[in-house]
Amino acid sequence: MTTPFDIDQGTIRILRSDSSARDLDRRYAVLVDGKIVASLKRGDTVAIPVRAGRHTVQLSIDWQESAAMEVDVARGEVVSLHARPRGSFQLWQAFVRSDHRVALERAI
């Protein structure tokens, strides 16, 4: 991780939607470059300082992960992403599709 004094850094900001009742009291782990750096509860936003460059961002809940997303972060830039439950979850999907439970997308 970077410190507040690093001049060659940017920020990855992730907002978790509060519009879905699914995973209501559950936290999503936020992974940047394979390391857990934060957790998101419903309606939360986290800002993660990173060195400028390419990073892999992923969300995890239980044993399931979102698809990995590559983001390029420039010095001073804030890259905004949106986390949400994915699809209409049915129990059988938890055992068949590892990427079905949570989605990570670029914020518009």
VENFEN-V254255 format. One line per field, one symbol per residue. ss: DSSP state (@ for helix, = for strand, . for the rest). Layout:
ss: ???
This chain:
ss: ........========...........=====..======....=======.=========..==...=====....========.......@@@@.....=====..
